Amino acid sequence: MADRRLFQDIVEQIVGLIDEGAYPPGSRLPGERELAEKFGVSRVTIREAEIALQAMGRVKIKTGAGVYITESERARDAALPNVSAFELTEARSLFEAEAAAIAAPIIPEDSLARLDELLRVMAEEDDGDSDRSGAADREFHLTIASASGNKAIIHVIETLWRMRDELPQVRATHEAVCSHDAEARAEEHGAIVRALRNRDAQGARLAMRRHFNRLLEAMLDATEERELIELRRKSAESRARFLLSVNLQ
């Protein structure tokens, strides 16, 4: 029993060192002899602690190579997948439309009042590059998600918004289209709030879907425009090189 408590104590100490950054992910844990001397225990106790750490997913024992620190579960959970703006918008359409439908019959009056206030903020500040307008847009959607009362849905939508805000390519795509669609977004957001105020679940679902469908179309248009500009640039470079080579002959 005392031996068991001893190796568990070593496990806790090593986990603490890992979380503090003393042993970062991917690094090799010191050898058994060094750890035994560091903690004042036997190599057998260290070996038992390492096995327990592997079972916890904190280390990976590589026979003949040593013991290596793995990425923590917290870090893995925090990592965002590399998705395109189109994939993200498709996912947001699915989850946020259903969140709106669930929220419609139960959304409290104070949430509706907050949505009205956010609509005013977006209308006043929306110049396509306003931090305040972007923050209001985010709060608008998260307020509706919160009104659904479903913690799983809320978590998913919050994570989708992290992708929207933190993935550089996604953020750049949104910035390219949001500077030209203030009027459309205002109308779409207003339609969502009207459906919610009417306790119309199907209307709220459809209004949210229309919002994201228009956003997807705007993204496609922006992508096509960028590709056309790039094609023209390459064509101009090729024409210049060709004409230069002809003139030199």
C-alpha positions in Angstrom: 0.0 0.0 0.0 2.9 2.3 0.9 4.6 1.5 -2.4 1.4 2.2 -4.3 1.1 5.6 -2.7 4.7 6.3 -3.5 4.5 5.8 -7.2 1.2 7.7 -7.4 3.0 10.6 -5.6 5.7 10.5 -8.3 3.1 10.5 -11.0 1.5 13.6 -9.6 4.8 15.3 -9.3 5.8 14.5 -12.9 2.3 15.6 -14.2 2.8 18.9 -12.3 6.2 19.4 -14.0 4.7 18.6 -17.4 1.9 21.1 -16.9 4.4 23.8 -15.7 6.4 23.3 -18.9 9.5 21.7 -17.4 8.9 18.8 -19.7 7.2 20.2 -22.9 5.3 18.0 -25.4 7.6 16.0 -27.6 10.6 16.2 -25.2 12.2 13.1 -23.7 11.7 12.4 -20.0 15.0 12.0 -18.1 16.2 8.5 -17.6 15.1 6.2 -14.8 18.3 6.6 -12.9 18.2 10.4 -13.0 14.5 10.5 -12.0 15.1 8.0 -9.2 17.8 10.3 -7.8 15.7 13.4 -8.3 12.7 12.1 -6.4 14.7 9.8 -4.0 12.9 6.6 -5.0 13.9 3.3 -6.6 14.0 2.8 -10.4 11.2 0.3 -10.0 9.0 3.0 -8.6 9.9 5.3 -11.5 9.1 2.5 -14.0 5.7 2.0 -12.4 5.1 5.8 -12.5 6.0 5.9 -16.2 3.6 3.0 -17.0 0.8 4.9 -15.1 1.6 8.1 -17.0 1.4 6.2 -20.3 -2.0 4.8 -19.3 -3.1 8.4 -18.6 -1.9 9.5 -22.0 0.7 11.9 -20.7 3.7 10.0 -22.0 4.6 7.4 -24.6 7.1 4.7 -23.8 9.3 3.9 -26.8 11.2 0.7 -26.3 14.9 1.4 -26.6 14.4 5.1 -27.2 13.0 6.4 -23.9 9.9 8.0 -22.6 8.4 11.0 -24.4 5.9 13.6 -23.3 2.7 13.6 -25.3 0.5 16.5 -26.1 -1.9 17.1 -23.2 -5.6 16.3 -23.6 -6.3 20.0 -22.8 -4.0 21.1 -25.7 -5.6 18.6 -28.1 -9.0 19.8 -27.2 -8.0 23.4 -27.7 -6.4 22.7 -31.1 -8.5 23.7 -34.1 -8.8 21.7 -37.3 -7.5 23.2 -40.5 -10.8 23.8 -42.3 -11.8 26.1 -45.2 -14.2 29.0 -44.8 -16.7 27.1 -46.9 -16.6 24.0 -44.6 -17.0 26.2 -41.6 -19.9 28.1 -43.0 -21.6 24.9 -44.0 -21.2 23.6 -40.4 -22.4 26.9 -38.9 -25.5 26.8 -41.1 -26.4 23.4 -39.8 -25.9 24.0 -36.1 -26.9 27.7 -35.9 -30.1 27.1 -37.9 -31.2 24.4 -35.5 -30.1 26.4 -32.5 -32.4 29.2 -33.7 -35.3 26.8 -34.2 -34.9 25.4 -30.6 -34.5 28.9 -29.2 -37.6 30.3 -30.9 -40.3 29.0 -28.5 -38.3 29.6 -25.3 -36.1 32.6 -25.9 -36.5 35.1 -23.0 -37.5 38.7 -23.5 -34.2 40.0 -22.2 -32.4 38.0 -24.9 -34.7 39.5 -27.6 -34.0 43.0 -26.2 -30.2 42.3 -26.4 -30.6 41.1 -30.0 -32.4 44.4 -30.8 -29.5 46.3 -29.2 -26.9 44.3 -31.1 -28.8 45.0 -34.4 -28.5 48.7 -33.7 -24.8 48.5 -32.9 -24.2 46.6 -36.2 -26.2 49.2 -38.1 -24.3 52.1 -36.6 -20.8 50.6 -36.7 -20.8 48.3 -39.7 -18.2 49.8 -42.1 -16.9 46.4 -43.0 -13.8 46.7 -40.8 -15.2 47.7 -37.4 -14.1 45.7 -34.4 -17.2 46.7 -32.5 -19.4 45.6 -35.3 -17.6 42.2 -35.5 -17.9 41.7 -31.8 -21.6 42.5 -32.0 -22.1 40.0 -34.8 -20.4 37.3 -32.7 -22.5 38.1 -29.7 -25.6 38.1 -31.8 -25.1 34.5 -32.9 -23.9 33.3 -29.5 -26.9 34.9 -27.8 -29.2 32.9 -30.0 -27.2 29.7 -29.3 -27.3 30.4 -25.6 -31.1 30.9 -25.8 -31.4 27.3 -27.1 -30.5 26.1 -23.6 -28.6 23.1 -25.0 -25.1 23.0 -23.6 -23.8 20.7 -26.3 -25.1 23.0 -29.1 -23.7 26.0 -27.3 -20.3 24.4 -27.0 -20.2 23.4 -30.7 -21.2 26.9 -31.9 -18.7 28.6 -29.6 -16.0 26.3 -31.1 -17.1 27.1 -34.6 -16.8 30.8 -33.8 -13.3 30.1 -32.5 -12.5 28.7 -35.9 -14.1 31.8 -37.5 -11.9 34.2 -35.4 -8.6 32.3 -35.0 -8.0 30.5 -38.3 -6.1 33.0 -40.5 -7.4 31.8 -43.9 -11.0 31.7 -42.7 -10.7 35.1 -41.1 -9.2 36.5 -44.3 -12.1 35.1 -46.4 -14.7 36.7 -44.1 -12.9 40.0 -44.2 -13.0 39.9 -48.0 -16.8 39.5 -48.2 -18.0 41.3 -45.1 -16.9 44.7 -46.3 -19.5 44.6 -49.1 -22.5 43.0 -47.4 -23.5 45.2 -44.5 -27.0 45.9 -45.9 -27.7 42.3 -46.7 -26.5 41.1 -43.2 -28.6 43.7 -41.5 -31.7 42.5 -43.3 -30.9 38.9 -42.6 -30.3 39.5 -38.9 -33.5 41.4 -38.7 -35.5 38.6 -40.2 -34.0 36.1 -37.7 -35.0 38.3 -34.8 -38.5 38.8 -36.1 -39.0 35.0 -36.4 -37.6 34.5 -32.9 -40.0 37.2 -31.5 -42.9 35.5 -33.2 -41.9 32.2 -31.6 -41.7 30.8 -35.1 -39.2 27.9 -35.0 -39.4 27.0 -38.7 -39.2 30.7 -39.7 -36.1 31.2 -37.5 -34.5 28.1 -39.0 -35.1 29.2 -42.5 -34.0 32.8 -41.8 -30.7 31.6 -40.4 -30.1 29.2 -43.3 -30.8 32.1 -45.8 -28.2 34.1 -44.0 -25.5 31.5 -44.4 -26.5 30.6 -47.9 -26.0 34.2 -49.0 -22.7 34.2 -47.1 -21.6 31.1 -49.0 -22.6 32.7 -52.3 -20.6 35.8 -51.4 -17.6 33.7 -50.6 -17.8 31.9 -53.9 -18.0 35.2 -55.8 -15.0 36.6 -53.9 -13.0 33.4 -54.6 -13.8 33.6 -58.3 -12.8 37.2 -58.4 -9.5 36.6 -56.8 -8.8 33.7 -59.1 -9.7 35.8 -62.1 -7.4 38.6 -60.9 -4.5 36.1 -60.4 -5.2 34.6 -63.9 -5.0 38.1 -65.5 -1.8 38.8 -63.6 -0.1 35.6 -64.8 -1.4 36.3 -68.3 0.1 39.8 -68.3 3.5 38.4 -67.1 3.5 35.8 -69.8 2.5 38.3 -72.5 5.3 40.6 -71.4 7.9 37.9 -71.5 6.8 36.6 -74.8 6.7 40.1 -76.4 10.1 40.9 -75.0 11.6 37.7 -76.4 10.1 38.5 -79.8 11.5 42.0 -79.8 15.0 40.8 -78.9 15.1 38.5 -81.9 
